[in-house]
């Protein structure tokens, strides 16, 4: 029954938390002489914990896949001496960088500065000075961190997504919503009552329908459960276009980015390396 499945899931959650706690202790202290005995005893305890079998349906993964409508050219993006001050605070100062074909770039640094940069790159905000030059073949889709403005209309999910779809048939839209874990009945609920995670899934649906060859994602894993984070992660890895993104999720950052751009008071610094290598070279030294 559904109740039994939920109880099993809750019990497993407690076991999983205990497993993580034990694994962390073993990882940190197995090489520590004074705590090696404790680490060994915890290893034995860890081996005894068994997770109950749960039906596969209790772990549901949305389908996230980005297709490209137009082939990428050799010129993607050139940003030159970009500056922006908001409410008396200088967030961007002489920011310059270049994005090459098929780059997937993780942005780090001041969060508000990165959000402001993404707003400027997407055309939602004007810079005080400097230039943003997109390549003529570049088609852009942007997922902002704050998506409230997209959900202020009294539309159900079918009509909301239909705004962004060339294919207008209800069966097509329902099929798309189903892949994003919105059931038959949920497809008719008002878009303005969605949870944070549901709104992110709808925004991702909007992006997938655009067939853009360049996407900007500002903290895309906020509000998402683990299954959805994994799906987004895999979808962005598989994407054949350009990606500019920010994320607090280190695994998400390291598995996707081939370059890191740091935004700070000195402008922008490009590091032609994976995130893990950046951390090892510049943070953990």
N, C-alpha and C positions, 0 to 999 in steps of 0.2 A: 504494500500500500504506500501511498504518498507520505503518510506520517512516519511509517517505519523507515522509508528511504531517507527522510529528513533527519530522523534520530540517528541513523547510521552515519549520515554525512556529518552531523554535529560531533558524534563520538570520534570520527576520523579526524576532524579538525583539531580536537584536543590532542589526539595522538601525534598528528603532524607537527603541532606546536612543540610538543615534548621532544620529538625527534630532532627538530631544528635546534632546540636548546642544548640537547646532548651533543649533537654534531659540532656545534660552536665551541662547547667546552673541550671536546676531544681535539678539535683543530688547534685551539689556542694553547692547550696545556700538555699535549702528549709528549712534547720535547722538553718539558719543564720537570727537572728531577723531583722537586718537592711535591709536585702534583701528578706525577706519572701513574701512581697507584690509583688515584681517584679517576684519572682518565681511563685506565684499564677497566675499572669497575663500571664506569658509565658506558664503555663500549659493550660490555656484557649485557647491561640493561637495554641498550639500544637494539641489540640483536634479538631480544625477546619481544619487542613491540611489533605487533602485526596489525596491519590495516585491514579492516573488513572489506569484503568485495562490495563494490557499488556498481550499479548498472551504468554503462557508458553514457546514458542519456543525462546523468546528473552533472556531467562536465560538458558544457556546450560551447562550441567555438564558432564565432561569426566568420563568414567568408569575407576576406578582405584581399582584393586584388586590383591593382591599378593598371589599366591599359593605356597605350599611347595612341593618340589619333594622328599626330603629325610628327614626322621624323625630326630628331634634333639636328641642328646645324652646328657649325664650328664655333659660333659666337653665342654664348649663353647670357652672361651678365658681367658688366663692368661697373663697379661703384667707385666714384672718385671724390675725395674730400667732402664726404657727407657730414653735415653738422645739424644738430637739433637740440633746442632748449625747451623744456616744458616746465611751466610753473616756476620759472627762475632757476631750474636745475639743468645744467648742461649734461645731457645724456649721451650724445654722440658728438665727437670732436674729430674732424678731419679723417673720417673713416673711409678707407680705401681697400678694396680687395677685388679679386677676379674669380669667377666660377667657370670652370672648363667643362666640356661635354662629359656627361655621365658622372660628374662629381656628386658625392653625397656628403654634405658638410654639416658637422655638428657645431653649433654656436654655444660658447660658454662665456661667463662673465656676469655683469649686472643684468638681472632679469628684465627690469623695466627698459633698460637700454636695448636689449635684444628684441623685446616686444615692439618697441618704437621703431627699430630698424625694419622688422618684418612688416609693420604697418606702412612704412614708406615704400618698401620694395613692392608691396602689393597694390600701391596706389591709393590706399585708404588715408594717407597722411602726406602732407607736403614737407620736405626738408627746409630748414632755414637757408642752407646753401649746399652746394655740391651737386653731383650728377649721378643719376641711375640710368644705365643704358642696357636694356634687354636686347638680346639678339632677335632678329626678325622672325625666326622660326620658333621662338619660345612661346609656348602657351602655358599659362600659369593658373594654378588653383591653390588657394590659401585657407588654412584652418587656424583661425585665431584662438588664443587662449580663452578670451571672453567671447562666447557665442550667443549671449542673451539677445542681441539685436535680431538674430535670425529666427527667434521663436516668440515674437511679439504679435503674431497674427493668429486669428481664430481658425486654424486649419487642422484637419485630422492628418495622420501621418501619410496617407496616400496622396492627399492634395498637396501637402507640404513638399514631398519628394517630386511630385509631378511638375512643380515649378522649374526643376532643374534637369528634366529629362526630355530628350527629343522624342522618345517613344512614350506616348501618352496613355496607352491602354492600361486599364486597371489591373488586368492579369499580369502584365509585365511589372508594374510597380509593386504589386503584392508579392510577386516572386522575388524581387530584389529585397523587399523588407523581410521576407522569410529567411533569406540567407543571412540577414543581419539580426536574426533571432527575434523579430517582431511577428507574433503569431497572427492568425486570421482576425481575431477580435481586437488585438492590440493595434492593428493597422488603422482602426477607426477611432482611436482615442485622440484627444486634442494634443497638438504638439506643444502647447504652452504649459502642460503639466508633467512633462517628461523629467526624469531624474537626470543628474549630471552625466552619468555614464550613458544613458539612452540618447541624450543630446549629442554626445561625442560620436556615438554610432551613426546617428542621422547625418552629422556633418561629414563623416567618412563616406557615407553613401553618396552624398552630394558630390564629393570630390571624385569618387570612382566613376560617376556618370559623366564627368567633364572630359575624360580622356586626355587630360593635360599632360604635357611631357616634362613639366617642372612643378613640383609641389613644395609648399612651405608649411611646416607643421610646428606650431608653438605649443610646447608641452602636450603632445597628443595623448599621452597615457594618463593624464589627470582624470580621476573619476572612474577609470576602467577597472574591471576585475581581471584576475590573472589570465583567464582564458582569452579575453579580448586583447589584453596587452600582447600576449604571444601571437595572436592573429595579426595585429597591426605590425608587430616586429617582423614577422615573416613576409607580410605583404609589401612592406617598404624595402626589405632586403631584395625581394624578387623583382621590384619595379625597375624597368629598363631606362628610366629617365633620370633627371636631376632632382636632388632633395636638399632643401635647406631646413634645418630643424634644431629645436632645443629640447632637452629632456633631463629630468633628475635621475632617470633610470640608467645606471651605469652600463648595464648589459645591453640595453637598447642603443645607447650611444656608441658603445664599442663595436657592436655587431653590424652597425649600419655605416658609420662615418668612415670615409677614407681620408678626410681632412678635418682639421679642427681650426675654427677661427675664434680667437679670443677678443671680446669687445671690452675695452676699459678706457680710463681717462686719457690714454695715449693714442687712442684710435683703434685700429684693428691689426692683429698679428695672425698670420696664417701659418699653421703647422702642418706640413705635408706628411701626416702620420695618423695611425689609429689612436683612439682615445686612451687605451691602456698604455701605449708607448708614451703618449704625452704625459700621463700621470707619473709613470716611472721616471721619465727624464726630467720633468720640471717641478713636480710636486713632492715626490718621495725621495728627494736627494738630500 
